[in-house]
Amino acid sequence: MKSYTESDLKLVVNGASFLASGGGGSVAAANNVVKNIIGFASSVDVITVDELDDSDNLMMICGVGAPDAKNMNFEDSPGYAFDLLQAMTGHKYHGIFPIEVGAMNSVIPMLACAQRGMPIVDGDGAGRSVPQMDMCTYAEKNFTCSNTIVVSEERKSFPLHPQNAQQLESQVRNVVSTELHDIGTTGTWTVTGADMKQPGAIVAGSLSLAREIGVAMASDQPLNNVSMLLNDFYPSSSVLAKKATVIDCTNTVQDGFDVGSINLQDADDANRTIKIFFVNESLLAAVYEQGELSSVMMGPDMICCMGVDGQPMTNSEIANDYEQGKDVSISLVWVEAVKAIRTPEMWAQYIELILEKFGEEAQPMVDKMRGS
């Protein structure tokens, strides 16, 4: 077991913002959560999967909603969700684990840990951020979510009893978008240490990786140093653009999601442009050479970004800076997703979401991806 202090948590936020594939919430909001963590405890204990006892009871706590929701605030709700889910199940819990790696959802469960004296498990359910709760390893493993709680900072609570991850996603999203103004805290997936030790149940070590990525982003060669870490952890990765400048951007909140697109001009090749489609996270990247579609990358693989100087830069920050008239340039990296979520079923889920949100515009890109 190790402990993360405030400086460690800030590094985790920065590194997780890169691993989030463009999503995962804003860095500024996540750093506010870090301040709240330190208000409860000077550090958070981080436990590896191997250190768990088989009999340990664990739960997942996360924030759900649109990264640009106006009331982005997490102060008391994570601990409140822990209390209510513990009461719903009638069990005593020994630790908390994240749903994903992302600026917000790497630290929101840590806030619950600080509030209730629990360790955080060093891992997550995807090795990236995910636009839907059913796009993670816990869903793939069919871990129980029949006791689920959604809460607000005002202590509104909504007990749910979904029978599978698809119902979980639908029911939670409905509460968040209709009752909680596009942001809420969720507690679900109550498992044991033995469950977590199953092959493919969790992407172990991703919080530690996020911290290391955060250190690399602050170095004098951020892209090179981040790339080396990626190649040690993920099956494969490649740089899509060392520097790409935003030439157009759209972003709207739909049903609790940020939905939009980003058009980029490769600074090193005047004939090369890239278009990213995102639903919170970047789901699809289309590369054009001289105006012709040349290649496509899509989720569950990751389309990761940061400022060319290593500063955190997610889709939320890109859209906000562009709307303010700022010049925005990023480094863009494709990362092959971990094996546990790179399944035919998961590809189908991403395609379904892409076509649902972007329809005919995305169809030729999906067709090209299917044929590759």
C-alpha positions, 0 to 999 in steps of 0.5 A: 500500500502507498499513499498519495498526497496532494502533489501526487493527486494533481499529477494523477489528474493531469495524467488521467486527463491524457489517458481519458481519450479526450473525455473524463471531465475538466482538469480545473473541476478535478483539481477542485475535487483534489482540494476537497480531498485534502480538506478531509485527509492529508493523503489517500491510501492506494492499494493494489489488486494483489493486496486485496483480501479475497473476502474484502467488500468493495464498491465503485463510486463515480461521477456521471454526466456532462463535463460542461454541466453548469453545476460541476461540483463534488463535495459531500456526495461521494461519501453520501453515496458510499453510506447509502449503498452500504446501507442498501446492501447491508454489508461493511465495505473495505475499499472503493474502486474507480470506473475509469481513468479520467481527471474527474473519475480518478479523484471522485472515488478518492474523495469518498475514500478520504471522507470515509477512511477507505483505500482506493484500488489502483486500477479501473474498468477500462484503462481509459474514460468511457462515455457509458457505464456499460463500456467497462470490464465490470459490465463485461464480467457481469458484476452485480449492480442490482443495488445502485444509488444516484445522489446529488450534492443536495442529498437527493437520492435515487435508489435503483435496481438494474439487473445488468449494466445496460439497464444500469446505464439507462437508469442512471443516465435518465436520473442524471439528465432529468432530475439532477441537471446533467451531473450526479454521483453514483455508487454501484458494482458491489464486489469482493477482492476475489471478484477483482482478481479474476482475469480481465476484471480490472485494468490494474495499475492505471492510477499509478500509470496516470501519476507517471504520465502526469510526471512525463507531461511536465518534462521537457519532452512531454510527447516522447516521455509519455509515449514511452510509458504508453508503450510499456502499458498498452499493446500499441500506440502511435503519434497521430500529430505532434502539433495539430491546430483547431480550426473548428469545434462544436459542442452541445449538451445532449442527454447528459453528454457533451456531443460535438466535433473538432477539426484539426490542421496538422501543423507539419503537413498542410495537406493533412487534416483530422476530424474528431467526433466525441461523446464526452470522450473522443470516439472516432478520428478521421484522417484526411489527406488532400481532402480524401479520407485516408484512415480511421481510428475509433473506440474502444481504442483511445484518441488521447490529447494534450497541449503541445507543451504537455499541459492537460487538454481534454475535449472540454478544455479544447471546446471552451478555449476555442469558444473564447477565441483562443488559438488551440494546438494539441498533440494527438496520440492513438492508443490501442485499448487493453485486451479486456475491452477490445472485444467484438461486443465493445466495438459494436457498442461504440459503433452504435453510439457513434451512429446514434449521435452522428448518423450519416456523417459518420457512416462512411468512416464506420464503413471504412473502419469495418473494412480495414 
